[in-house]
Amino acid sequence: MNWTPTNNDLSYYPLLHMALESTEGDVVECGMGYGSTPLLHEYCKDRYLYSYETVRAWADKFEHGLKHVITLVNNWRDVYRANKAASVIFVDHAPGEDRKLMIQDFINTKGIIVVHDTELGQADHGYRVRAMFKHFKYVVEVR
């Protein structure tokens, strides 16, 4: 794998790890990548991991496992309908502008939502996910 992570690429790791340690049950990954997918695949050996992607080339980079289901989607809104009871939802898919819709779909979930690229500045300017924070009792950020 020819990928060298930067601090921003992996900034979600502490929160994703805490969410996984604090829950049991299914895990949903919205957007596959060299950072999250191997981590989740390894961590979820005793849990179901449902990875969703819109780009076949990304999905093809990773293998299905006994409890790792990879699904190509045309519409990100379909993910919620299939995973309403997930315990952890990791949101890091393209286009980033659709991430706020995924958060909105899962707003009443009992699970923990971990979202990548929420920092002030360029990421929030484009993705506009920070506006969703007011709908949650608890919000934790890595800075």
C-alpha positions as CSV (number, residue, x, y, z in Angstrom):
1,M,0.0,0.0,0.0
2,N,1.5,3.3,-1.1
3,W,0.0,5.7,1.5
4,T,1.6,7.8,4.1
5,P,-0.9,9.2,6.5
6,T,-0.8,12.8,7.8
7,N,-2.0,13.9,11.2
8,N,-5.3,15.1,9.7
9,D,-5.8,11.8,7.9
10,L,-5.9,10.0,11.2
11,S,-7.3,12.7,13.5
12,Y,-10.5,10.6,14.0
13,Y,-8.6,7.6,15.4
14,P,-8.9,8.5,19.1
15,L,-12.7,9.2,18.8
16,L,-13.3,6.1,16.6
17,H,-11.4,3.9,19.1
18,M,-13.4,5.3,22.0
19,A,-16.7,4.8,20.2
20,L,-15.7,1.2,19.4
21,E,-14.6,0.5,23.0
22,S,-17.8,2.0,24.4
23,T,-20.2,0.0,22.4
24,E,-21.2,-3.4,21.2
25,G,-23.0,-4.3,18.0
26,D,-22.8,-3.4,14.3
27,V,-20.4,-0.8,12.9
28,V,-21.1,1.2,9.8
29,E,-18.4,2.8,7.7
30,C,-19.5,5.4,5.2
31,G,-16.6,5.9,2.8
32,M,-13.7,3.4,2.7
33,G,-10.1,4.3,2.9
34,Y,-6.6,3.2,3.9
35,G,-7.0,4.7,7.4
36,S,-10.4,3.6,8.5
37,T,-11.1,0.4,6.6
38,P,-8.1,-1.7,7.8
39,L,-8.5,-0.4,11.3
40,L,-12.2,-1.3,11.4
41,H,-11.7,-4.6,9.7
42,E,-9.2,-5.6,12.3
43,Y,-11.1,-4.3,15.2
44,C,-14.5,-5.7,14.3
45,K,-13.5,-9.4,14.1
46,D,-16.3,-10.2,16.6
47,R,-18.7,-7.6,15.3
48,Y,-20.4,-7.0,12.0
49,L,-18.8,-4.2,10.0
50,Y,-20.8,-2.8,7.1
51,S,-18.6,-0.7,4.8
52,Y,-20.3,1.5,2.1
53,E,-18.7,3.1,-0.9
54,T,-19.7,4.7,-4.1
55,V,-16.5,4.1,-6.0
56,R,-15.9,0.5,-7.0
57,A,-12.1,1.1,-7.2
58,W,-12.1,1.9,-3.5
59,A,-14.3,-1.0,-2.6
60,D,-12.1,-3.4,-4.6
61,K,-9.0,-2.4,-2.6
62,F,-10.3,-4.2,0.5
63,E,-11.5,-7.7,1.2
64,H,-14.8,-8.9,2.6
65,G,-14.4,-10.8,5.8
66,L,-16.6,-13.2,7.6
67,K,-18.3,-10.3,9.4
68,H,-17.2,-7.5,6.9
69,V,-19.8,-6.7,4.3
70,I,-18.8,-4.2,1.6
71,T,-21.6,-2.6,-0.4
72,L,-21.5,-0.2,-3.3
73,V,-24.2,2.4,-3.0
74,N,-25.7,4.9,-5.5
75,N,-27.5,6.9,-2.8
76,W,-26.0,7.6,0.6
77,R,-29.5,8.0,2.1
78,D,-29.9,4.2,1.7
79,V,-27.3,3.5,4.3
80,Y,-29.5,4.7,7.2
81,R,-32.4,2.6,6.1
82,A,-30.3,-0.5,6.2
83,N,-28.5,0.3,9.5
84,K,-30.8,2.1,11.9
85,A,-29.6,0.1,14.9
86,A,-25.8,0.5,14.3
87,S,-23.8,1.1,17.5
88,V,-21.0,3.1,15.7
89,I,-21.4,5.1,12.5
90,F,-18.2,6.4,10.9
91,V,-18.9,9.2,8.4
92,D,-16.0,10.0,6.0
93,H,-17.5,9.6,2.5
94,A,-17.5,11.6,-0.7
95,P,-18.8,14.0,-1.6
96,G,-18.1,15.6,1.7
97,E,-21.1,17.9,1.2
98,D,-23.4,14.9,1.7
99,R,-22.0,14.1,5.1
100,K,-24.4,16.5,6.9
101,L,-27.3,14.5,5.3
102,M,-25.8,11.2,6.8
103,I,-25.6,12.9,10.2
104,Q,-29.2,14.1,9.8
105,D,-30.3,10.6,8.9
106,F,-28.7,9.1,12.1
107,I,-29.6,12.0,14.3
108,N,-31.9,10.0,16.5
109,T,-29.7,6.9,16.6
110,K,-28.7,5.3,19.9
111,G,-25.3,4.8,18.3
112,I,-22.2,7.0,18.3
113,I,-21.5,9.0,15.2
114,V,-17.9,9.8,14.4
115,V,-17.3,12.3,11.6
116,H,-14.1,13.1,9.9
117,D,-13.2,16.6,8.7
118,T,-15.3,18.8,11.0
119,E,-12.7,21.3,11.9
120,L,-13.2,25.1,11.5
121,G,-12.0,26.5,8.2
122,Q,-11.8,24.8,4.9
123,A,-13.4,21.5,5.8
124,D,-16.4,23.0,7.5
125,H,-16.8,25.7,4.9
126,G,-17.3,23.0,2.3
127,Y,-19.0,20.2,4.3
128,R,-21.1,22.3,6.7
129,V,-21.3,19.5,9.3
130,R,-20.7,21.8,12.3
131,A,-24.3,23.1,12.0
132,M,-25.4,19.6,13.0
133,F,-23.6,19.7,16.4
134,K,-26.5,21.6,18.1
135,H,-28.7,18.6,17.6
136,F,-26.6,16.4,19.9
137,K,-26.4,16.4,23.7
138,Y,-22.7,15.6,23.5
139,V,-20.1,16.6,21.0
140,V,-16.4,15.8,21.4
141,E,-13.7,17.1,19.0
142,V,-10.0,16.4,18.4
143,R,-8.0,19.5,17.8
